Amino acid sequence: MPATMSKRERVERTMAGQETDRVPLYDLLRNDAAFAHFGGEPLPPLAKDAATLARLNHLAGQAVGALLDMTRAVGFGPVVEEETTDEFGFVHHHAPFEKTSWISRRPFDDEAGATRFLQQWVARIREQTRAIEANPAAHREQYHRAFLQTQALIGDTVNLLAQHGLGLDDIRHRLGFEYFAVINAEDPGLISEALEAGTARNIAECHAIADRKLSPVVLTYGDIAGKNKLLHSPAFLRAEFFPRLARLNAAWHEHGIKCLFHSDGYLMEVMDDLLAAGIDGLNPIETVAGMSIKEVRQQCGPELFLAGGIDMSQLLSNGNPDEVRAACHQAIAEAGPGYFMGSTTEADNSCTLDNLLAMYQVAHKSQ
């Protein structure tokens, strides 16, 4: 069929497992060369003044609008190499080329300090929940205003309405794996309390902001796996993670909004648990971690839409366009209808522009 569908129609039909005019592209774009290419002009010298930030975000938005059918975040990312300190005392290092930040110093160096922080974190999240529940209309207005400002940057590309986890990623990242494991062993009730606080906060926000007219899909997430294995035991996930994920997905389903679940790593051991928790889609299908689009489709059937599967850590970064095109055609063939093509997490500066263009070209010639 001719490529005549709107992006929204293409996205909705793909989520429903229906045929489309071409395979849609879904990604998190964080690539300077793509920003310049699709934005239509060279990037200005990086600086943190308001005019430069606005220009960079405009170019990032233009690029997302030109390249992608669906995305989950829009922006240029860090613009200067710097360190900042947050309200809890964590020092974060921001890196423009890597397009990310990481914790360079924590405000504690023992278990007691880590426990005090986590208690403070729980209190802060509960405070946010009370504020949302006390005035959901005000929260909705503020959230929608920011969302529509972002939407204006990307045109008709579908933007996921929210990115909601359960608190697992945040507390594990802030504590570090060592302190997370120690506290979970010695005071598992506190970890459970933190996960409950994070879940309740995002369920409250869901009911405040849900609006299918703005977007038909959200990201629910939790990085629960690494290469070839889970990061947590199946017993822990079945006690603490999957039931809360089910509640969060169910809250969004009440509003007719679908849930694309994101976790890096090898998930096949718990795919049945994820399906039972009500996920509608899966991302990013990290191939170098052992995931296979073909195996996921065979195990989960046509009801689950898939997003990702084109390796960014080796193929899009170190491969050549012919190899990328071959991987894209294979992914389309194995996934069938219900597939959003994209990188295995994000198209950052490790990816070459030629390889991103190869993926784009396959998508636009797939009808």
N, C-alpha and C positions, 0 to 999 in steps of 0.2 A: 504494500500500500504506500502511497506517496507520503512524504514527510510533511503532513499538514496539521498534526495535533499540536495543541498548546502544551507547554511544559506541564502545567497542572494536570491536563487530561492524560498525558503520557505517564506521569508519576502515579496517578490514581489507578490507571489500568495496569501498570506494572505491579503495584502493591496487591491488586486483585488477581494476579497471575494471568492476565488477559494479553492477547496479541497487541502490539503497538507498531507505529510506523517505523520506529528504529529503537535500538536499545538506548535507554537513558543513561546519563553520566551522573554519578553521585560521588562527591569527594569533599575533603577539607583542603582548600587550596592555600598553600603557604610557600609559593615559589616565586622568587623575585623576577626571574626571566619570563614566567607566564604572566605575572602582573604587568610587565612592560609590553609584552607581545599582544595580549588580549586587551590591555588597557589603552593601547594605541600610542604610547609615548614612553620615552625613557623615564626611569625613576629619578626623582630629584635627590640631591645629596641628603642623607639621612640626618635628621635633627628632630628635637622634641618640641619645637615651637608649634603653635596651634595651626598655622597655615600649612606647614609641611605635613603634620599629622592628618589634616583634612585631605590634602592632596593624595597622600599615600592610601588612605582608606577609600577615597574615590576610585583610584586606579585598581585597588584590590576588588572593589565592588563591581567595576566595569568588567574585570577579568572573570569573576565568578559568573556574572550574567551572560558573558559570551561563551564560556566553556561548559558550564554545568547546568543540568536540569534540576538538581536538588543538592542542597548543602546543609551543613549543620552549624556553621559559624562563618562570619565574614570579618575580615580585617587584615591589616598588614602584619601584625605582631609587634614584638619589641623593636624599637628604632635605635636605641643606644645601648651599649654595654654598660650595665649599672647594677647596683645592689640596692634593694629597698627592704624596709622592715615593716612587718604587718602588726596588727593590733595585739597579737599574741607574743610578739618578740621574735618571730622567725625571720631570718635574713634570706631573701630570695635573690638569686643571680639571674639577670635577664640577658638573653643572648640574641642579637638581631639575625645573625646568619642561621643559627639553629632554629630560630622561630619558636623558642620555648623559654622556660625558666625552671630553675631547680633550687632546692633548699641548700644553701651553703653553710648555714649555721642554725642550730636549734636552740631554743631558750632553756634547755635542760640537758643534763648529762648523767642522769641516773633514773632508776625506775620511779622513785617518788616524784621527781619533777615531771616525768612523762605522764604519770597518773594525774597529777594536778592539772596539767594542760588539758588532758582529755575531759576531765570534769568541767573545766572552763569552756571547752568547746561545746559540750552538751548543753550547758546553760545558755551559751550564745545562740545555738540552733533553736532551742526551745523559745527563746525570746523572739526570734524571727517568726516562728510559727504563731505565737500569740499575736504578733503584730499583723500578720496576714489574716488570721481568723477574726481579729477585732474589726478590720476594715478591708474586706476583700475587694470592694469596689475601687478603693484608692490604689491598692496593689495592682489590680487589673489595669487601671488607667495608666499607671506609670510603666508597667511592663509592656503594654500594647504600644505605647508611644515610642519606646525604645525599639521595639520589634519593627514597627512601621518605618522608622528612620533607617534601619538596616535594610528593610525590603526595598526602600526607595533607591538604595545603592545598587541593587542586583536585578532590578527589573522584574521579569516574570519567573525567574528561577525560584523554585519552591524552597523555602527556608524552614527547617524543623522548628516547631514552636518552642520547644524547650529541650534541655539536656538534663535529665534527672537520674541521679544515682541514689544509693541508699546510705551514703556516708562512708562506705567501706574504703573507696579509693582515697578519700580525703584523709581519714584518720590513719590509714596505713602509711600514706605518703608522709604525713607530718610526724608520726611516731617513728617511722622507719621499721623495717621488718623485725628487727631484733626486739625492740620494745613492744611492738604489736604482739609478737609471739609470747613474750614474757607476761604481759598483762592478760592476754587471753588465757594463758595457763593458770595464772594465779588469781585473777579476778575476772572470769569470763562474763560475769554479770555486767561489768562496766562496758565491755565491748558490745554486748547485746543492747545495753541501754543507749549507747551511742548510735548504733544502727537503727534502733527504734526512733530515736530523735530525728535522724536524717530522713528516714522514710516518712514520718509524720509531717515534717516540714514540707516535703515535696508533694505529698498528697494534698496538703492544704493549698499549696500554690497551684496545683493542677486544677482544683475546683474553682479557684479564683480567676485563672487566666484562660481556661480552655475555650477555644473558639475555632470551630472547624473551618469557618470562612477564611481565617487567616492562614491556616495550615492544616493539612489532614494527617500529620504525622509528627511524632516526637522521638527523641532518643532516650531510651532507658538503658542504663549501663552499669557495669561493674567489671573491672579487669580482674578476672578470676583464674586466668591460666597463663602459663608461659609456654616455651617450646616443648611440645610432646607430653606435657603433663599439667595438672592443675596447680595453682598456687596455694590452695587450701584443700583440706580433706573433703571428700564428698559428704561426710557426716556433718562437718561444720557448715557447709553450704546448704545442706538440706534442713538444718536446724535454724540457721540465722539469715541466710541470703535468699533462697528461692521463695519461701513463704512471703517475705516482704516484697520481693520483686513481683510476685503475683498480685499483691494488694495495689502496688503502684500501677501496674499494667491495667488492672481492673478499673482503677479510678479514671484513667484516660479513656478506656473503652466506654465508660458511662457517657462520655461526650462524643462518641463516634470517631475517636482519633486513634490511629494505629500506632503501635510501638515497635520501633526498630531497635533491637538490642545490640549493644556494642560490648565486645570483650576481645582483646587481643588473645592470642595463644590457641592452644589445642583444646577444643571443647567437646569432642565427640563422646567422652565418657559421661557427660551430663546433658547431652542434647535432649534426651527425653524429659529431664527435669526442666529445662528451659521451655520446651513446648508446653509442658503442664503448667508452667508459670504464666502462660498467655502471651509469649512474644509473638509478634506478627512477622518480623523480619530479623535477619542476622547480618551483622557487620563486625569485622572487616574480612573474615575468612582468610586468616593469615597463613598463606601457603607454606612459608619457610618454617612455620611452627608445626607443620604436619597436617594442616587442614586441606581438604579437597572439596572443591565445588561439586564435583560429581558425587562424592560420598555423602555430602550434606543433602544434596537433592534426593539421592536414593533413600536415605534414612528418613528424611522429613517430609517428602512428598511435595506436591505442587502448591500446598496452602501457604508455605513459608516463602516470603520473598527474600532474595539474597542481594547483598550490596558489598562490592569490593572484589577481592580475589586476584587483583593484578599486583604482583609483588613490588613494593617500593624500596625494600632494603637492598635488593640485588638487581632485579630486572630493570625497573624504571631508573635506577641510579647508575648501573654499570653495564646494562645490556645495550643492544642497538635497536633501532626502530623496527627492523624485520622481526626480531625476536619478540618485541612487544606486540606487534600485529598478530603474530602466530598465537601468542598467549591469549590475546583478546578474542580471537576467533574461536579458540578452544573453549574459553570460558562461556561464551555465548551459546555454543553448541551444547555444553554440558549442563548449563543452568536452565536453558529453555526460557519460556515466558516467565516473568516474575523476577527478572534480574536487572539490577542497576550495576553497570560497569564502573569500576573505580579502583583506586589504590588500596593496598592493605593497611590503611589507617589514614594517611594524609600525604598529599603531594607537596612535600617541603623542598628545601633547597638541595637536598641530596638527589632529587630527580632531575634529569636533563630535559630541557625544553623539547628537543627533537622526539624524545620518547613520550612525553605528554601529548605532543601533537599527533604522534602515531596512534595513541589510544583514542584521541578525539576523532581522527579521520576514520578509524574503524567504526566507531559509533555512528557517524553520519553517513557511512556507506552500507550500514547493516540493514536498511529497509528493503 
